[in-house]
Amino acid sequence: MDKNYMKEYIEFSNEFRKSNGSKESVEKMYDLLYELESIEKNKQESLVLSNVYILLGFHRSAFETFKEVADSKNTKDTSKLYVLEQKAKSHENNFIIKDLRKLRGKKEKVQLVLNDFSQSKKDEKKFKIKNKNIVVFNKVLEKDKFSIYLPNNHIEAYFDKIVEHINWLSNCKNELIDFYNKEQYDSQIRADLDWYDTLELYRVLIIINDDGTFTSVTAGDDFYRDHLLDIELSGNQITSMNYNG
């Protein structure tokens, strides 16, 4: 007998809303998501998948999925498609509720060598990592989101300092959690391991000059999903953490 995914969605989504997105309800929604993504879907199952994407914040995926099965002659479908398209344009898949089960577990530090660094053709003082994705805040950061600026083009002179700092950035959860809880003004919100595990990194910039090493991290968290979280560091010391937007 075919599985009734709509029934499961109604049950799980009700639990999700009533529990204000409890861990258990999120896990059930993700289990449904993974199963729907893995099967060959009929129209109803695609509609259910689109609804799951909406609930979890995958607005681009929700739009693309619904677009494939929407009836262009149905006013309700065209109206919903328009709303989903606008949400996809403004949010993409950037502010999702995350599956903690996939985020837990210490990521292995990447072993870097000098040849891993690539000099920018437009700016000789700017470098990127060309073949490896580094780990920052226990997140695997894609290489196009990471860059380094140096006082000159002699990266070999700064290689050890860069690697040491990247290794420290790879897992500094206690420092981040403690700083957030000390500096934020809303006493009702407390950062914890769940907060750290669900941080989303969009850009990491390291600047090295005669005054030291400075790092700028553009991130996002689950407390304020429509805002960016800007984190500034001087050496291995967090100096500021502010929401932007």
N, C-alpha and C positions, 0 to 999 in steps of 0.2 A: 504494500500500500504506500502511495506517495506521501511524503512528509508534508504536514501543513505548516509551512513557514510563516504564514500570516498569523496563525494562532499563536505561535511562539513569539513572534514580534509583539503582538498585542500584550501578551503576558509579561514579557521581559521589559517592554517599554513602560508599562504601568508600574512595575516594580522599580524601574530606574527613576521615574518621576516622583513616586511616593517616598523613596529613600533619599531623594536629592543626589542621585548619582553615586550610591554606595559602591565600594570596591566589588562586592559580589554581583551587583546588577550590571556594572560595567563589564565584568568578566563574561557574564552571560551574553551581553550584547556583542562582545567581540567574538565569542564562540560561534554565535549565529552569523556574524559577518564573515569569518573565515570559511565557514561551511558554504555559505552562499557564493562566495568568490570562487570556490573550488569546483562548483557543479556547472553543468550546462543548463542555463535558466530559461524558463518560459516567461511570458510577459508578467504574470503575477509575481513570480519570484524576483524578477528585476525590479518591480515596484517596491517589494519588501526591502531589497538591498538598498535601493535609493533612500528609503525611509530610515534604514539603519545608519547609512552615511550621514543623513541630516542630523540625527540624534547625537552622533558622536563628533560632529563638527567637520566632516569631510565634505565641504560644500562643493568643491570642484568635482569630486567623484560622484556626488549626488546628482549634480546637473548632467554630467556626461552619461550617467546610467539612465536617468529618467528621459533624457533626450532620445535615446534609442527606441523607447517604447511609447512615448507620448503620442496621442491622437491629435493631429493638427486640426481636425474638424471639431474637436471637443473644446468648448470654451474653458471649462475647468482645467483641462490639461494645459492649454496654451497659457493660461494665467499663472498656473503653478510653475511652468517652464520659465516664464519671464522672471518670476521671483527667485527661482533657483539660479538663474543665469546672473542676476545682479549680485546675489550672495557669493557666487563663485568668483566673480570679478573682484569683489572687495576683500574676500577672506581666503580664497583658494582653499588649500588644505592645511593652512598654517596654524589654526587655533583648535586643534582636535583634543578630545578627551583621550588620554593615552592608556594603553594596556600595560600596567605596571609589571606584569609577568615577563614581558619582553624587554623591559628596561633594567631590571635588576641583574646583578652579577657584574663583577669587576671586569672592565675591558682591559685587555693587555696593552701595555705601552708599546708604541711603535718604535722600533730601533732605527734611528736615523743616521745616515752617513752624509758626508759633504755633497756627494753627487745627487742627493735627493732634492737639493735646493736649485731652483731655476730663477735666473735673473730676468726682470722685466725688460722688454725691448724698448719700452717708452720711458722708463725711469730706472737708471742703473743702480739706484739705491733701494729699489723695491724687489723683494724676493718672495717666491711661492714654493710650495712643495709639489713636485710634479708627478710623482708616481705612487704616493702613499697618502692614506687618510689618517690624520693624527687623532689622538684622544684628548679631549678637553672636557672637564667636569664629568668624566666617565661617559662621555658621548663620543661616538665616532664622527668626527667632523670632516666633511668632504673637503678635498683640497682647494676647491675654488672659493671656499668661505674663509680661507686663512691666508694672511699675508704678513710680511715683516718689512719694516723700514729701518735702514742702517745709516750711520753717518757718512759712509762711503760704500764702494762696491766690493770691498774686501771681506766677504762673508766668512772666510776661513779664520779671521781674527776674532770673530764673535761666535763661532760655531758652538763651542763648549757652553757658553752662557745661554745661547738659544735653547740648546737641548736640555740643559738643567731646568730652565724655566718652563718649557713645555712639559717636562716630566712632573713638575710640581702642579701645573695646571690640570694634569690628567685626572687627579682625584683629590680635590680640596673641599670636600663636602662639609666638614666641620667648620671651616673658616667661613664658607658661604652662608650656612645656616645660622651660625652665631651672629654674623654681621647683619643679616636680614632682620633677625629678631631684636637686635639691639637698636637698629636705626629706624625701623618702620614705626609709624605713628598709630596705626590701627591695632589696638591691643587684642582685638578679636581674631586677628589673623596671625598664625604662627607657622613659620617655616619648619619643615621636618624632613625626614628621609624621603617621603612621598613627593614633597615639593622639589627636592633636589633631583630625584630620579626622573621627574617629568619636565624638567627644564628643556626648552628647545633653543638650540644655538643657531643664529643666522649669520653671524660674522664675528671673526676674531682678528684683531689687529695688534701686533706687537711692534713697538717703536723703541729702538735702542739708540741712545745718544750719550753725550758726556755726563749727563746728570743721572743716568741709570736706565732701567728697563721699565717701560710703561705699556700697559695692556688695556685695550678697550674691547669689551664683549657686548655684542647686541644679542639679547636673548628674549625669550617669552616664557611665561609661567601660567599655571592653571588658576591662579588667584584672579588675574586680570587678563583674560584671553585676548581682549581687543587692544591691549597696550604692549609696547616693547619695554623690556627691562634692560636698561643700560648699566653695565658694571664696569667700573674703572679700578685698575690696580697699579700700584707702584712697587716694582719688584714683586715679592711674594706677599704683599700687604694690600688687602682690599681697602680702597679709599672712598668709594661712593657706590651707591646702588639706587637708581631712580627709575620710575616709570615714565615713559614718554608716549604721548598720544592720548 
